[in-house]
Amino acid sequence: MTRATRHRSWRRPLPAGLALTGGAHAASRIDFLADKTWVDDEGARHVEQRIFDAVFDMIGRSRRFVLLDFFLYNDFQGRHPETTRLLSSELTERLVRQKSDHPGLRAIVITDPINTVYGSLPSAQFERLRRAGIDVVFTDLTKLRDPNPLYSFFWRLLIRPLGNSTHGWMPSPIGGNRKVTVRSYLDAINFKANHRKTVIADCGGDWQAIVTSANPHDASSAHANVALRFGGRAVCDLLASENAVLRFSGMEPVELAIECDRQSDAHTVQVLTESAIKAAAIRMIETSRRSERLSVSTFYLSDRAVVTALKEARHRGVALRLLLDPNKDAFGNPKFGIPNRQVADELSREGVEIRWAHTHGEQSHTKMMLKEPMSGDAELLAGSANLTRRNLDDFNLETSVLVRADPSSKVFRDAKIGFDLLWYGQPGRHFSVPYEHYRTRSIIRKWLYRFMEASGFCTW
């Protein structure tokens, strides 16, 4: 038994089907998509989006089946409302219209209880979906492991039996003007989530899927995000991973025969969930060699095993580029730079090259890792998972996709061009700023980050 196995042996078993390592399947198509946000020379913000246009295209071409699993699906707004796009209403309207036009369409929406603030605020959008004949499934988070186990023990014993109600008096912790109960706050402190962002649709017989970092959440509509759209046998693995959530959340899994078109051997697609994402990320870092380039863009970076692997890669001579969110904004509320600024200080001392996303109220919400080899296939890992303990150690539900292909393939050219644009910018389009812009060297915050990461008493 390995040390890692001994460390986890006391935890409750995961529900069947989680921590999935799918097969490396040839793909019938693979597209890299990105939502970009930048400022011009006058400081005005601009937004360019592609991801939900692709989601709506898939819904519009579905006839038999569509499944969506999104962490944030609501119209809640923060202190400063985001007006870029009313994504939650757009998605609801598209689904209801498609179901009305094609009554035989089986449509399922899986989501997280955070969208009703754990039962305090009924969702008008979800009720509209249900009236249209669309299944709405709230993930049963009690089946997941506890990242904050000391607190969760008492919550399960003393608070959970009380249930919840819609008669609250506290301001909502995630925005909006309506009031929520104290029990919603107590539920939230369990710090667990179905953090996935996936779409599966038959697209008129051309089965396709999207795995992304983007949410249909109005207040998130200006965020920078990435997505991978693909077809082929990997869609079956993605459906299997979603069936696992349906099963432990009290709904029958979906039995479908997914037909696949002729597939290309030019690239492979592999679906990964939960801790399988961590294994793939660390393997990508540890197998990087001198003079190879590894580019990482992530909203949160805090996991100690990943940080250690990045340090060792830098010592081997790997060309590392880290593009991080400065962790300064959360829907109109200020944040204090934890954990990214503390990790960035640690890595910059080792010579790692770091830049910050140039955010103006929105967040750089991407989660991607791009490996450019000296020879052989390039690798691209992208999806919902931040590089944190909660996201990588079988606490949250997460889905990412690993693509392997020749570096000259379109998907890798698009991913590299996209990362380079964020890194270098263009005349009149500023995406990032130098490390010194947000450099922080606080011993107190460093140890606060380390405590929060180790204890699980944090939202990341």
N, C-alpha and C positions, 0 to 999 in steps of 0.2 A: 504494500500500500504506500503510495507516495505521500509526501508531506501535504500537498494540496488536497488529496483525498481525505487524509486524517483531519485537516482543518475543517472540511465541510461535512464530515460524517454525522455531526450532531444535528444538522439542519433537517427539516422535514423534507421528504422526497418531493421532487418536482412533479406536477401533473404530467401524465403521459403525453409525449409529443413535443415537449418543450426542449430547449437547448438543441435544436435540430441542426445537423450538418447535412444539407442536401447533397445530391450528386452534382458533379461538375458536368452539366449537360451542354451539348451544342445548342445554339440558339437560332431561331428563325429570324430574329431581329434583335438589335440592341441599340438603344439610343440614350445618350447622355443629355439631360435637361437641366437647366439652371434658371433660377430666379435671381436677378441681380439688382442691387440698389447702390447708387453712387451719388456723389455731389459734384456739381460743376464748379467753375472758378469763382462764381459768386456765392457759393455755399448752398445753393438750392438743391434739394434732394430729387432724384429721379428713380423710377422703378420700372423694370422690364421683367415681365413674367411669361413663363411657358408651361410650368408644371400643371397647374389646374386647367389650363386650356387642353392639355393632353388628357387629363382625367375626364373632362367633360366630353371630349371626343370619344373616348372609350365607352362612356355611358350612352352617348347618342347612337353608337353602333351596336349596342347590346340588344339581343332579342330573347335569349334564353336565361342568362344568368349574369348577375353582377354582385360582387361582394366588396365592401369597403370596410377597412379597420383604421380608425383615426382616433388619436389621443384627445385632441382638442377639436370639438365640433360645436361651436356656440357663437353667439353674437355679443358676448360680454366685452365690455371695453374698460380700459384702465382710466387713469386720471386725465390723460390727454387722448381723446378718441382718435383712432386710426381710420382714415377715410379712403385709403387706397382702393380697397375692394371689399364688398360684402360677401365674402367667400361662403360663409355658412348658408346664407339665404340662396345664393346661386346654386350651391350643391343640392339643397333641398328641392328647389324648383326643378332642376334638371332630372332628379330622380323621380319626383312625382309625375312630371310630364312623360318621362319614358315609360313608367309603369302604366299610365293612362293610355298611352298610344299602343302599348304592347302588353295586354292584360296577362298573358302567359309568362311574362318575365318574372323570374325568381330573384328578388332583390333583398340583400341582407346588409345591415349596417351594424358593425361591432364598434363599441366605443367604451370610454372610461367613465366611471361614476362622477368624476370631477365636473362633467358637463351639466350635472344637476346639483353641484356642490354637495355631493354625497346624499342626495335625497331631499334637500331643502327647497330647491327651485325646480319645479316641473318645467320641462322644455317644450315650448310650443312647436318647435321645429320637429322634434321627435314624435310628438303627438300627430302632427300632420303626416309624417312618413307612415306611421302606423295606420292612420285612417285610409291612406292610399293603398294599403296592403303590403307594405314593406316591413320586414322584420327588423326590429331594433333590439340589439342584445347588449346589455351592460355586463362588462367583464366582472366575474366574481373574484375580486381582489383578495378575499380571505383565503383563497386556495394557494396564493403565492407566498413565498418566503418573506420574512420580516427583516427589512434592512435596519430597523430601529427596534430590536427585539425586546429590550427591557421595557420600553413604553408599551409596545404592542401586546405584551403579556397582560398588563393591567387593563388595556383597552378591551381585549377579548373577554376578560373576566367581568369587568364592571360597567363598561360603556356600551359595547355592542348589543347586549340583551335589551337595552332600552329602545333600540330602533332609532328613528328620526321622524321629524314632522316638517310641515311647510309653514309653521308659525314661528318664525325666527325674529330676533331683534338686533342681531349683530350685522355689521356691514360685511358684504361678501369679500372673502380673501382674494378672489380672482376677478374683481371688477363687477360693474353693473350697479344699479341703484336699489335693487331689492335686498331684503334682509334675509339672513340665514340663521340657523340655530347654533348654539354652542357645540352641540353634538357634531355638526359638520366640521367645525374646527378640530375637534378631538379626533374625528375620523381622518382628516387630512394629515395629522401629525404621524400617522403610520408611514408616510412617505413611500408609498408604492403606487405603481401605475401600469396600465396597459399603454405603453409609449409607442406602439407601432403606428406606421403610416403606410398602408398597402391598399392596392386596388387589383381586383381580378375581374375580367369581363370576357364574354365569348366573342364580342366584336363581329357578330354575324358569321361565326365559324372560324375566324382568325384569332384564337385565344391569345390574350395578352395580359400582362401584369405591369404594375408600377410599384416600385419600392422607393420611398422618398423620405426626406426630413421635413416636409411641409405639412401644415395642418389647415383644414378648412375653418379657420378661426379669424374672425374679423380683425381683432386687435393684432394678429400676427401677419396681416396681409402685405406688409412692406418688408418682411424679413427676407434675407438672402437664404436660398435653399438649393438643394440638388435632388435629382431623381434619376433612376434608371428604368427605362421602359423596355420590356423584353417579351419574347415569345418562346415556344418550345417546351420541352419536358420540365424545365424548372418551374413552370406555372403549376404543374401538379404538386411539386414539393411545397410551393407557397400555399396552395389550397390545403394540403395536409397540415401545415403549421397553423392555419386559421381554424381548421376543424378541431384541433386540440383545444383552442380557446372556446369554441362553441360547446364542446363536450363538457369541459369542467365548469362552464357557466350555465349548464342546465338545458342546452338545446341540442337536438339531434344533429350530428355532423352531416355535411352535404356529400351525397354520393353522385359523382359525375364522371362520365367518360370524356376526358378532354382530348380532342383530336389535335394533332400537331402537324403543321405544314412541313415541307422539306426544310431541313435545318442545315445551317452552315457550319463547317468545321473551323471557320476563321476565328471564332471565339467561343469560350464556354462561360456559362452563368451558373453560379452556385448560391442557393438560398441558405442563409445562416440566421439563427435566432439565439438570443440570450448569450450564454457563455461561449457558444461556438463562435460568436463574433470576436470575442476577446482572443480566443485561440488563433483565429485567422490574422487579427491585427498584429499580435506579438510575433507570429511566424513571419509576416511580411517584414517587420522591423528587424528581427534577428537574422534573417537570410539576406538582408541587404549588405552588399559588399562595398569595399572602398571605391569611391568615385561614382557609384550609382546614386541616383537621386531619389529621395523620398519626400513627397510633398503632402502635408497634413493640414486640413482646415477643419476646425471643430468649434462648436459652441462652448463646450466644457472639456477641459483636460485636467484630470486629477488622479486617476488610478495609478497607484504606486508601481505596479508591475510594468505598466506602459511607460511611465516616466523613466524607470530604470533601464528599460530596453532602448529608449531613445538616447539616453546618455551613452550607453555602450555602443550604439550605432555611430554616434558622433566620434567616439574614441577610435572606432575602426576606420574612420575616414569617409563615412557615408555623407553625401551632400544633403543635409536636412533643411527643409523650409517649413516653418510652422506659422500658419495664419490663424490667429485667435480672436474671438470676440473679447472686447475689453471688460465685459461683465459690469457695465455701468448703467444699463437701462432695463426695466422690466415693466412695460406697459404704463409708462408715466411715473413709475416709482423708481427712485435711485437705488442702485446696487453698489457694492463696495469693492468690486474687483476680485472677489473670492469665487472660485479658486484659481482662475487663469493667471492673474498677475503674480501670485505667489509661485506657481509652477514655472511661469515664464522667467522669473528671476533665477530660479534654480537652474533651468536649462541654459539660460543665456550665459551664466557663469562657466558653463561647459563648452561654450563656443557655438551653440545652436543659433542659427539665423531665425529671427522672429519678427513678424510684423503684426500690427493690430488692424482689424477691420475698422474702417472710418464710419462709425455708426452715428446716426442722428435721430435717436428715439427708437428706431427699429433694432433688430438683433441680427448678427451674422450667425444664422442658425444651421449652417451646413455641417455635415458630418461625412468627410471623405478622406481617403488616403490613397495616393497615387504613387506607384513604384515604377520607376523607369530603369530597366536593367542595362548592363553592358552588353548582354546577349540573351537570347531567349524571349519568352513572353513577358509583356508588361502586366501589371495587376492593378485593379481598381476596386476599392472597398467603399461602399456608400450605402446610406440608409438612415435609420432612425437613431442609432446608438451613439451617444456621446462617449467619450473615453473616460468614464467614471466607474466607481465601484457599483453604484446602483444600476447602471446601464449594462455592465459587463459581467456581473457576478451572480446572475440568476435571481435578481430581485424584481426589476421591471420586466415586462414583456417588450422585446425589441426584435426588429427585423432589418437585416442588411443583406446586400448582395455582393458577392465577389466575382469579378469579371477577369478572365485571363485571355489575352489576345496579343497578336503582333503589335509592337509599338506604333506601326504605321496605320493600323486600322482606324476607321472613322471614330469609333467610340473613344479611343484613347487620344486621338488628335483633338477631339472636342473637349475632353476632360482637361488635357494639358493646356490648350488655349484658354479654357475657362479659368484655370488656376493662375496661369501667367497674367491674365487680365486683372484678376484680383490683386496679384502681387505687385505688378509694375504699373497698372493703370494705363491711361491714354491721355493725350492732350485734352483738357477740359472734362475728363472723367476720372474722379479720384475715388478709389475703392479701399485703400489702406494707407496707414501711416507708419513711420518707423517705430521700432521698439521703444526708443527713448520717450515717445509721446505719452505713454502710460506706464512707464517703468515705476515699480513700487518695490521698496526694500524695507518692509516692516516685519520685525521679528514677531511681534504680537500676532499680526494677521497670518504670518507663516504657520505658527503653531496652532492658531485657531482653525486654519484650513486642514491641517493634519489631524486634529481632533475630530472635526466634522466628518472628514472622509472615513476615518477609522470607526467612528461610533455609529455612522448612519444618520446622525441628527442634522440633516441638511436636505434641501430640495433637489440637489444634484447628485 
